C-alpha cells in the first residue's frame, strides 16, 4: 500500500478520528501539567497558517513566535510546539514519534540496516524522512483541530 492509498483509506480516517485525537489531547495535557495556561488568542492563527502555508508556514509561525519579545509563558508554549512537531526525534509523545510508530507507516519505511553501502543507507534515510514529512504535513491540520479544541476545553 502506498502512502497516498493509505491517506484515502477508511483505516486512515479512523486513525485521524481516534489515535491522532488522543495524541493531540495527551500533548495538551502534558503541556498543561508543567506550564501555565496561555491566552487562547495564541492558538487562533495556527489553523489559518497551516491551511495557507502548510508545514513550512507553520514552522515559520513557530519560529517567529519563539523570537518575539513576549511573555515567558508564550515563549514556552511556542518552544513546546516546536519540539512537538519539528524536533528530531522529539519527545516520545511528539507528533513525529507518534506518526513514525504507526504500523502502516512502519510498513512503508525501508530498513536501512538491510544494506551495507553507506550511500544506499543515506538514500533510504532520506527517503524515509521525506515519507514521514509527507505524513506529518497531511495530518497537521487535523492534529491542530484536535489540539486546539482540547486546549480550549481545558482552558475554559
Backbone as ProteinMPNN parsed JSONL, in Angstrom:
{"seq_chain_A": "XXXXXXXXXXXXXXXXXXXXXXXXXXXXXXXXXXXXXXXXXXXXXXXXXXXXXXXXXXXXXXXXXXXXXXXXXXXXXXXXXXXXXXXXXXXXXXXXXXXXXXXXXXXXXXXXXXXXXXXXXXXXXXXXXXXXXXXXXXXXXXXXXXXXXXXXXXXX", "coords_chain_A": {"N_chain_A": [[0.852, -1.178, 0.0], [0.609, 2.168, -0.88], [1.577, 5.442, 0.379], [-0.227, 7.425, -0.428], [-2.465, 5.855, -1.077], [-3.025, 4.852, 1.44], [-3.733, 7.258, 2.741], [-6.212, 7.677, 1.614], [-7.787, 5.736, 2.641], [-10.297, 4.035, 4.677], [-9.268, 3.172, 7.049], [-7.282, 5.073, 7.578], [-8.861, 7.36, 7.953], [-10.17, 6.643, 10.299], [-7.956, 6.525, 11.96], [-7.307, 9.277, 12.042], [-9.459, 10.207, 13.462], [-9.496, 8.894, 15.952], [-6.865, 7.716, 17.239], [-5.074, 9.862, 16.528], [-6.408, 12.093, 17.54], [-6.375, 11.435, 20.25], [-3.618, 11.509, 20.762], [-3.094, 14.24, 20.321], [-4.654, 15.37, 22.351], [-3.344, 14.289, 24.575], [-0.894, 15.594, 24.316], [-1.612, 18.254, 24.82], [-2.381, 17.998, 27.494], [0.028, 17.161, 28.635], [1.521, 19.475, 28.252], [0.064, 21.312, 29.84], [0.389, 20.182, 32.329], [2.821, 21.06, 33.287], [3.081, 23.734, 32.698], [1.901, 27.14, 32.644], [-1.414, 28.191, 31.721], [-1.854, 29.563, 28.503], [-3.012, 32.507, 26.809], [-5.945, 32.046, 24.885], [-5.858, 33.292, 22.427], [-3.348, 32.896, 21.36], [-3.547, 30.554, 19.984], [-5.228, 30.942, 17.832], [-4.246, 31.655, 15.254], [-3.032, 29.417, 14.225], [-4.547, 27.304, 12.71], [-5.209, 28.73, 10.303], [-2.698, 29.472, 9.298], [-1.548, 26.964, 8.818], [-3.333, 25.986, 6.903], [-2.946, 27.847, 4.832], [-0.136, 27.933, 4.429], [0.928, 25.448, 4.869], [3.094, 22.949, 6.286], [5.548, 24.263, 6.207], [4.816, 26.955, 6.456], [3.725, 26.832, 8.989], [6.006, 26.18, 10.472], [7.459, 28.556, 10.119], [5.741, 30.335, 11.475], [5.922, 29.331, 14.126], [8.683, 29.667, 14.616], [8.891, 32.48, 14.385], [7.206, 33.292, 16.477], [8.568, 32.262, 18.659], [10.785, 33.91, 18.707], [9.797, 36.388, 19.315], [9.512, 39.209, 21.488], [7.901, 38.538, 23.939], [5.574, 37.493, 26.505], [6.931, 35.233, 28.926], [5.568, 32.816, 29.299], [4.268, 32.52, 26.861], [6.425, 32.21, 25.086], [7.432, 29.773, 26.041], [5.322, 28.113, 25.345], [5.404, 28.174, 22.508], [7.92, 27.11, 22.098], [7.451, 24.565, 23.093], [5.604, 23.691, 21.133], [7.319, 23.678, 18.932], [9.104, 21.59, 19.621], [7.233, 19.535, 19.771], [6.359, 19.196, 17.129], [8.528, 19.571, 15.278], [11.086, 18.835, 16.294], [13.704, 16.441, 16.159], [14.611, 13.443, 17.493], [12.464, 14.247, 19.018], [10.117, 14.592, 21.793], [8.728, 11.611, 23.373], [5.984, 11.647, 23.007], [5.643, 13.252, 20.861], [4.397, 14.498, 17.714], [5.846, 13.627, 15.485], [7.217, 11.31, 16.449], [5.004, 9.789, 17.114], [3.652, 9.439, 14.639], [5.658, 8.088, 13.217], [5.696, 5.7, 14.592], [3.407, 4.381, 13.878], [1.842, 1.433, 12.679], [1.128, 1.136, 9.869], [2.635, 3.153, 8.686], [5.173, 2.323, 9.43], [5.281, 0.005, 7.864], [5.645, 1.141, 5.383], [8.111, 2.334, 5.449], [11.525, 1.966, 4.553], [14.053, -0.387, 5.51], [17.052, 0.611, 6.56], [19.148, -0.826, 7.566], [19.355, -3.155, 6.193], [20.986, -2.912, 4.061], [24.418, -2.53, 3.123], [25.992, -0.559, 2.025], [27.059, 2.742, 2.492], [26.165, 4.933, 1.017], [23.749, 4.03, -0.051], [22.348, 3.555, 2.336], [22.121, 6.172, 3.237], [20.498, 7.224, 1.214], [18.146, 5.742, 1.673], [17.535, 6.603, 4.263], [17.014, 9.301, 3.743], [14.819, 9.054, 2.026], [12.969, 7.824, 3.754], [12.692, 9.87, 5.633], [11.494, 11.845, 4.057], [9.056, 10.596, 3.458], [7.942, 10.439, 6.013], [7.765, 13.173, 6.615], [5.881, 13.928, 4.696], [3.643, 12.516, 5.602], [3.264, 13.751, 8.098], [2.744, 16.395, 7.284], [0.339, 15.941, 6.026], [-1.412, 15.185, 8.1], [-1.293, 17.302, 9.848], [-3.153, 19.627, 9.793], [-5.541, 18.491, 10.843], [-4.63, 17.422, 13.209], [-4.077, 19.763, 14.661], [-6.635, 20.809, 14.829], [-7.78, 19.042, 16.656], [-5.962, 19.447, 18.785], [-6.26, 22.228, 19.392], [-9.036, 22.334, 20.04], [-9.113, 20.708, 22.327], [-7.382, 22.11, 23.978], [-8.795, 24.542, 24.279], [-11.019, 23.526, 25.586], [-9.835, 22.58, 27.983], [-8.994, 24.97, 28.999], [-11.189, 26.388, 29.687]], "CA_chain_A": [[0.0, 0.0, 0.0], [1.372, 3.411, -0.919], [1.147, 6.453, 1.34], [-1.434, 8.055, -0.976], [-3.562, 4.904, -0.913], [-3.327, 4.844, 2.871], [-4.432, 8.505, 3.052], [-7.58, 7.594, 1.096], [-8.459, 4.564, 3.209], [-11.127, 4.158, 5.879], [-8.354, 2.973, 8.178], [-6.639, 6.359, 7.856], [-9.873, 8.252, 8.523], [-10.352, 6.222, 11.689], [-6.741, 6.976, 12.641], [-7.429, 10.72, 12.268], [-10.532, 10.467, 14.414], [-9.258, 8.321, 17.272], [-5.499, 7.807, 17.784], [-4.481, 11.187, 16.36], [-7.077, 12.959, 18.519], [-5.869, 11.091, 21.583], [-2.259, 12.018, 20.871], [-3.175, 15.699, 20.459], [-5.162, 15.641, 23.704], [-2.255, 13.971, 25.507], [0.107, 16.662, 24.208], [-2.157, 19.404, 25.547], [-2.334, 17.704, 28.925], [1.45, 17.198, 29.016], [1.904, 20.888, 28.33], [-0.598, 21.959, 30.975], [0.908, 19.597, 33.579], [4.013, 21.749, 33.777], [3.123, 25.114, 32.224], [0.707, 27.952, 32.856], [-2.271, 28.394, 30.551], [-1.623, 30.752, 27.693], [-4.262, 33.066, 26.304], [-6.435, 31.318, 23.712], [-5.524, 34.017, 21.206], [-2.111, 32.328, 20.824], [-3.885, 29.4, 19.148], [-6.142, 31.275, 16.742], [-3.615, 31.758, 13.932], [-2.456, 28.128, 13.79], [-5.235, 26.655, 11.576], [-5.107, 29.51, 9.061], [-1.325, 29.386, 8.796], [-1.358, 25.616, 8.263], [-4.119, 25.889, 5.68], [-2.357, 28.684, 3.787], [1.286, 27.727, 4.176], [1.336, 24.078, 5.144], [4.042, 22.711, 7.366], [6.58, 25.31, 6.152], [4.21, 28.143, 7.033], [3.609, 26.618, 10.429], [7.364, 26.298, 11.027], [7.762, 29.992, 10.165], [4.957, 30.912, 12.569], [6.513, 28.909, 15.402], [9.984, 30.337, 14.753], [8.651, 33.906, 14.635], [6.626, 33.449, 17.812], [9.625, 31.982, 19.645], [11.729, 35.029, 18.719], [9.144, 37.617, 19.762], [9.743, 39.669, 22.855], [6.584, 38.446, 24.553], [5.537, 36.864, 27.825], [7.7, 33.984, 29.048], [4.69, 31.659, 29.117], [4.026, 32.365, 25.428], [7.655, 31.646, 24.511], [7.484, 28.35, 26.415], [4.319, 27.418, 24.548], [5.881, 28.019, 21.135], [9.033, 26.151, 22.171], [6.795, 23.26, 23.228], [5.083, 23.315, 19.818], [8.45, 23.34, 18.062], [9.535, 20.239, 19.99], [6.136, 18.621, 19.478], [6.194, 18.95, 15.697], [9.708, 19.62, 14.426], [12.308, 18.271, 16.864], [14.012, 15.064, 15.773], [13.38, 12.678, 17.38], [11.379, 14.88, 19.757], [9.636, 13.829, 22.947], [8.062, 10.357, 22.991], [4.597, 11.923, 22.634], [5.639, 14.2, 19.742], [3.68, 14.051, 16.518], [6.801, 12.896, 14.649], [7.401, 9.975, 17.028], [3.715, 9.096, 17.042], [3.417, 9.04, 13.246], [6.676, 7.094, 12.854], [5.409, 4.44, 15.279], [2.184, 3.763, 13.364], [2.162, 0.22, 11.907], [1.053, 1.336, 8.413], [3.786, 3.972, 8.303], [6.321, 1.42, 9.567], [5.273, -0.876, 6.69], [6.068, 1.892, 4.205], [9.504, 2.755, 5.602], [12.543, 0.984, 4.191], [15.007, -0.674, 6.581], [18.393, 0.96, 6.076], [20.131, -1.799, 8.066], [19.406, -4.298, 5.276], [22.012, -2.656, 3.049], [25.706, -2.231, 3.765], [26.605, 0.627, 1.428], [26.718, 3.997, 3.181], [25.416, 5.782, 0.087], [22.386, 3.482, -0.113], [21.734, 3.821, 3.639], [21.775, 7.594, 3.251], [19.343, 7.376, 0.319], [16.982, 5.183, 2.373], [17.238, 7.523, 5.374], [16.422, 10.498, 3.138], [13.503, 8.649, 1.53], [12.114, 7.62, 4.93], [12.417, 11.188, 6.213], [10.533, 12.507, 3.167], [7.773, 9.938, 3.651], [7.455, 10.865, 7.321], [7.384, 14.584, 6.48], [4.631, 13.977, 3.934], [2.575, 12.058, 6.501], [3.042, 14.808, 9.096], [2.087, 17.509, 6.589], [-1.027, 15.536, 5.709], [-2.246, 15.119, 9.309], [-1.111, 18.508, 10.663], [-4.364, 20.434, 10.007], [-6.494, 17.782, 11.699], [-3.991, 17.342, 14.521], [-4.262, 21.021, 15.379], [-8.055, 20.938, 15.194], [-7.916, 18.299, 17.917], [-5.136, 20.107, 19.799], [-6.893, 23.479, 19.789], [-10.308, 22.047, 20.714], [-8.846, 20.196, 23.67], [-6.809, 23.206, 24.751], [-9.894, 25.448, 24.631], [-11.811, 22.816, 26.594], [-9.089, 22.553, 29.247], [-8.77, 26.347, 29.431], [-12.479, 27.063, 29.91]], "C_chain_A": [[0.895, 1.239, 0.0], [0.825, 4.384, 0.127], [-0.14, 7.122, 0.866], [-2.646, 7.143, -0.834], [-3.991, 4.839, 0.543], [-4.116, 6.09, 3.255], [-5.894, 8.471, 2.618], [-8.396, 6.487, 1.759], [-9.339, 4.911, 4.419], [-10.268, 4.011, 7.133], [-7.684, 4.297, 8.57], [-7.633, 7.337, 8.461], [-10.147, 7.902, 9.979], [-9.145, 6.639, 12.529], [-6.832, 8.462, 12.983], [-8.429, 11.029, 13.379], [-10.215, 9.976, 15.822], [-7.818, 8.486, 17.769], [-4.867, 9.194, 17.652], [-5.095, 12.176, 17.359], [-6.534, 12.692, 19.913], [-4.445, 11.608, 21.786], [-2.252, 13.533, 21.061], [-3.657, 16.081, 21.853], [-4.083, 15.365, 24.749], [-1.185, 15.06, 25.491], [-0.356, 17.901, 24.965], [-2.018, 19.176, 27.051], [-0.902, 17.67, 29.444], [1.909, 18.637, 29.193], [1.331, 21.514, 29.605], [-0.16, 21.392, 32.32], [2.05, 20.418, 34.15], [4.121, 23.213, 33.333], [1.815, 25.821, 32.545], [-0.103, 28.016, 31.561], [-1.823, 29.646, 29.805], [-2.988, 31.289, 27.28], [-4.658, 32.321, 25.034], [-6.051, 31.98, 22.396], [-4.233, 33.479, 20.569], [-2.398, 31.195, 19.832], [-4.644, 29.763, 17.87], [-5.493, 31.298, 15.356], [-3.167, 30.404, 13.383], [-3.222, 27.502, 12.622], [-5.101, 27.406, 10.255], [-3.713, 29.43, 8.454], [-1.073, 28.022, 8.172], [-2.109, 25.476, 6.946], [-3.46, 26.665, 4.538], [-0.926, 28.342, 3.427], [1.803, 26.337, 4.46], [2.325, 24.002, 6.295], [5.144, 23.774, 7.387], [6.051, 26.613, 6.751], [4.077, 28.027, 8.54], [4.976, 26.728, 11.11], [7.752, 27.769, 11.151], [7.012, 30.676, 11.306], [5.589, 30.589, 13.918], [7.839, 29.623, 15.636], [9.808, 31.826, 15.081], [8.105, 34.138, 16.039], [7.664, 33.197, 18.907], [10.561, 33.174, 19.798], [11.121, 36.309, 19.281], [9.5, 37.936, 21.208], [8.386, 39.709, 23.55], [6.695, 37.767, 25.916], [6.297, 35.539, 27.805], [6.817, 32.771, 28.806], [4.361, 31.433, 27.645], [5.239, 31.747, 24.736], [7.742, 30.149, 24.801], [6.486, 27.536, 25.606], [4.829, 27.161, 23.134], [7.094, 27.102, 21.073], [8.492, 24.731, 22.299], [6.272, 22.792, 21.873], [6.206, 22.954, 18.856], [8.907, 21.905, 18.345], [8.491, 19.2, 19.599], [6.081, 18.246, 18.0], [7.512, 18.781, 14.948], [10.964, 18.961, 14.987], [12.473, 16.817, 16.44], [14.943, 14.459, 16.799], [12.211, 13.309, 18.127], [10.973, 14.037, 20.95], [8.861, 12.593, 22.488], [6.62, 10.58, 22.564], [4.503, 12.884, 21.445], [4.89, 13.616, 18.553], [4.594, 13.213, 15.624], [6.991, 11.461, 15.152], [6.136, 9.14, 16.892], [3.443, 8.585, 15.631], [4.397, 7.931, 12.856], [6.384, 5.728, 13.464], [4.159, 3.734, 14.749], [2.522, 2.569, 12.467], [2.127, 0.42, 10.386], [2.224, 2.176, 7.909], [5.053, 3.118, 8.376], [6.433, 0.495, 8.355], [5.815, -0.175, 5.448], [7.529, 2.334, 4.269], [10.447, 1.625, 5.215], [13.513, 0.816, 5.359], [16.421, -0.449, 6.056], [19.45, -0.038, 6.547], [20.254, -3.023, 7.153], [20.418, -4.116, 4.159], [23.303, -2.242, 3.752], [26.366, -0.963, 3.215], [26.109, 1.893, 2.117], [25.849, 4.892, 2.303], [23.953, 5.321, 0.012], [21.653, 3.696, 1.211], [21.282, 5.275, 3.735], [20.559, 7.862, 2.373], [18.07, 6.891, 1.0], [16.559, 6.112, 3.517], [16.523, 8.768, 4.849], [15.005, 10.2, 2.638], [12.517, 8.459, 2.69], [11.739, 8.955, 5.566], [11.373, 11.92, 5.379], [9.141, 11.909, 3.333], [7.142, 10.381, 4.969], [7.003, 12.323, 7.285], [6.064, 14.724, 5.728], [3.453, 13.547, 4.809], [2.246, 13.132, 7.531], [2.303, 15.98, 8.454], [0.622, 17.193, 6.316], [-1.933, 15.556, 6.944], [-2.227, 16.415, 10.124], [-2.382, 19.346, 10.847], [-5.347, 19.772, 10.982], [-5.931, 17.644, 13.107], [-4.245, 18.624, 15.31], [-5.729, 21.376, 15.597], [-8.284, 20.253, 16.531], [-7.18, 19.016, 19.053], [-5.843, 21.362, 20.322], [-8.204, 23.237, 20.535], [-10.067, 21.584, 22.142], [-8.246, 21.294, 24.555], [-7.902, 24.184, 25.194], [-10.771, 24.825, 25.717], [-11.121, 22.861, 27.958], [-8.924, 23.96, 29.831], [-10.086, 27.081, 29.736], [-12.683, 27.453, 31.341]], "O_chain_A": [[1.831, 1.336, 0.795], [-0.251, 4.172, 0.686], [-1.044, 7.362, 1.666], [-3.737, 7.609, -0.506], [-5.183, 4.778, 0.844], [-5.076, 5.994, 4.02], [-6.726, 9.168, 3.199], [-9.579, 6.328, 1.459], [-9.148, 5.931, 5.082], [-10.522, 4.655, 8.151], [-7.54, 4.598, 9.755], [-7.288, 8.071, 9.387], [-10.335, 8.797, 10.803], [-9.297, 7.058, 13.677], [-6.475, 8.866, 14.09], [-8.263, 11.986, 14.134], [-10.637, 10.601, 16.795], [-7.571, 9.319, 18.64], [-4.193, 9.651, 18.574], [-4.388, 12.994, 17.947], [-6.264, 13.626, 20.668], [-4.108, 12.092, 22.867], [-1.487, 14.052, 21.874], [-3.128, 17.01, 22.464], [-3.931, 16.13, 25.702], [-0.633, 15.407, 26.535], [0.432, 18.527, 25.674], [-1.587, 20.066, 27.784], [-0.639, 18.1, 30.567], [2.595, 18.973, 30.158], [2.052, 22.172, 30.355], [-0.32, 22.051, 33.347], [2.23, 20.468, 35.367], [5.144, 23.857, 33.568], [0.768, 25.192, 32.697], [0.44, 27.911, 30.461], [-1.46, 30.654, 30.413], [-3.997, 30.594, 27.393], [-3.806, 32.003, 24.205], [-5.933, 31.311, 21.37], [-4.051, 33.6, 19.357], [-1.587, 30.915, 18.949], [-4.692, 28.968, 16.931], [-6.16, 30.979, 14.371], [-2.947, 30.275, 12.179], [-2.598, 27.187, 11.61], [-4.904, 26.792, 9.206], [-3.566, 29.332, 7.235], [-0.452, 27.93, 7.114], [-1.584, 24.915, 5.984], [-3.424, 26.188, 3.404], [-0.533, 28.442, 2.265], [2.996, 26.074, 4.306], [2.377, 24.879, 7.157], [5.623, 24.147, 8.458], [6.771, 27.296, 7.478], [4.287, 28.992, 9.275], [5.089, 27.3, 12.195], [8.308, 28.184, 12.168], [7.582, 31.501, 12.02], [5.768, 31.475, 14.753], [8.089, 30.128, 16.73], [10.495, 32.36, 15.951], [8.508, 35.086, 16.712], [7.638, 33.843, 19.955], [11.074, 33.427, 20.888], [11.85, 37.218, 19.679], [9.75, 37.05, 22.024], [7.798, 40.776, 23.728], [7.795, 37.507, 26.404], [6.304, 34.823, 26.804], [7.25, 31.803, 28.183], [4.193, 30.291, 27.217], [5.092, 30.86, 23.895], [8.081, 29.355, 23.923], [6.769, 26.4, 25.223], [4.7, 26.05, 22.62], [7.275, 26.388, 20.087], [9.017, 23.804, 21.683], [6.468, 21.636, 21.497], [6.066, 22.03, 18.055], [9.075, 21.106, 17.424], [8.836, 18.109, 19.146], [5.789, 17.099, 17.661], [7.606, 17.927, 14.066], [11.834, 18.563, 14.213], [11.503, 16.062, 16.373], [16.048, 14.982, 16.949], [11.064, 12.933, 17.886], [11.428, 12.903, 21.103], [8.394, 12.535, 21.35], [6.078, 9.764, 21.819], [3.404, 13.286, 21.062], [4.768, 12.399, 18.41], [4.162, 12.202, 15.069], [6.931, 10.512, 14.371], [6.189, 7.947, 16.595], [3.051, 7.433, 15.448], [4.003, 6.945, 12.233], [6.785, 4.705, 12.909], [3.885, 2.599, 15.138], [3.387, 2.672, 11.597], [3.008, -0.078, 9.685], [2.742, 1.93, 6.82], [5.904, 3.185, 7.489], [7.533, 0.227, 7.872], [6.379, -0.82, 4.563], [8.117, 2.672, 3.241], [10.189, 0.461, 5.52], [13.764, 1.761, 6.107], [16.922, -1.207, 5.226], [20.541, -0.087, 5.979], [21.162, -3.835, 7.326], [20.682, -5.045, 3.395], [23.273, -1.672, 4.843], [27.211, -0.365, 3.883], [24.908, 2.092, 2.302], [24.913, 5.529, 2.785], [23.037, 6.144, 0.011], [20.457, 3.989, 1.209], [20.202, 5.571, 4.247], [19.683, 8.642, 2.748], [17.032, 7.548, 0.919], [15.372, 6.371, 3.71], [15.547, 9.23, 5.441], [14.099, 11.014, 2.815], [11.366, 8.888, 2.608], [10.599, 9.146, 5.99], [10.467, 12.547, 5.928], [8.151, 12.64, 3.346], [5.946, 10.665, 5.027], [5.972, 12.668, 7.862], [5.225, 15.549, 6.089], [2.385, 14.156, 4.756], [1.074, 13.392, 7.804], [1.342, 16.497, 9.024], [-0.232, 18.078, 6.371], [-3.106, 15.911, 6.837], [-3.068, 16.599, 11.004], [-2.669, 19.748, 11.974], [-5.913, 20.442, 11.845], [-6.67, 17.74, 14.086], [-4.588, 18.572, 16.491], [-6.033, 22.178, 16.48], [-8.908, 20.818, 17.43], [-7.718, 19.168, 20.149], [-6.005, 21.539, 21.53], [-8.456, 23.872, 21.558], [-10.751, 22.029, 23.064], [-8.568, 21.39, 25.74], [-7.93, 24.603, 26.35], [-11.209, 25.505, 26.646], [-11.76, 23.149, 28.971], [-8.734, 24.109, 31.038], [-10.072, 28.28, 30.014], [-13.717, 28.027, 31.683]]}, "name": "protein", "num_of_chains": 1, "seq": "XXXXXXXXXXXXXXXXXXXXXXXXXXXXXXXXXXXXXXXXXXXXXXXXXXXXXXXXXXXXXXXXXXXXXXXXXXXXXXXXXXXXXXXXXXXXXXXXXXXXXXXXXXXXXXXXXXXXXXXXXXXXXXXXXXXXXXXXXXXXXXXXXXXXXXXXXXXX"}
